[in-house]
Amino acid sequence: MYDRVVTIHNTHWPAYRKPGATLVDLRMFDPDDRSANPRLVFRPQKLRELGIPDALIEAAAKSDPQGFLLFDDLQDQTKQASGQADQATTKT
């Protein structure tokens, strides 16, 4: 399901890239589930201990299901980044 990894405060989270946005999964394995396929749960306190910003934790808590964040691409930033890459290649 996931095809990307997003780094937030030196921690890595699975993500799914779709046209125009990135979906990030902030769920973790349930520490109480000792089965062969442990379930994923949203653990806000553990995220705080890892240094994840409160604004991201609060946004993930409001999602349905909890623990997911959707980041939309910003058009002006993607155009600017590609323009800088074009300039760098033409100057060399």
N, C-alpha and C positions, 0 to 999 in steps of 0.2 A: 504494500500500500504506500509506503513512504519512499521517496526518491531523493531526498535531500537531508542535510543535517544543518541545523541553525545553532550558532554559538551565542549564548546569553551569559554574560559574567563568567567566562571561562568554563561553562558547562555546555554539553552538547545535547540537543533535543531533536527527535525525528521530525521531519517536515515533509509536506507534500506540495509540490509546485504545480500551480494551475495557471492558465492564461490570466494575467493581470493581478495575481495574488499568490501568497504563500500561507499555507495552513500549518501551524506549529502545535505539536502535542506536548503539553506539560504534565502528562500523567506519568506515574511511576509504578513499578511493580509493588503490589501489596505485600508488606513485610510479614503479614500474618498468614499469607496463603503459601503453603509449602507444596502445592501440587506441581505436577510436571509442566503445566501451563498456567502460571500465576496470572491473576487478573491485574489490570491496570487501574489505579485509583488516583484521584486528585488529592494531593497532600500539601495544602498551602503552608503549613508550618515548616515542613521540610524544605520547601522552595525558598522560604525566607532564610533558613539556615544556610542555603547554598548561595545566597546573595542575589536572588532574582528580585528585581524592583517590585515594590508593592503595587504600583499601577498595573503591571502585567499580571500579577497574581489576582488582583481584583477583577480585571477584565476576563481572565480565564474562569474565575468563579461564577461569573454571570452567564457564561456560555452554556449551551444546552447541546450535548452533555458537557459537564464541567471539565475544564482542563485544556480546552482548545483556544487558540488565538488565530485570527485571520488578519494578515497584513496585506493591505492593498498596495499595489505598485503605485508609485508617484510618477506621473508622466513627465513632469519637468525634470526630475532627477535622472530618469533613465535616458532622456534625450541628451541632457548635459553630459552624462558619463560617456555615452557613445560618441558625442562630439569631441570630447577630450581625447578619446582613443583614436579617432580619425586624425586629429591634429598631430598626435604623437607619431603616427605612422607616416604622415606626409612630410614631416620635418627631417626624418632620417634618410 
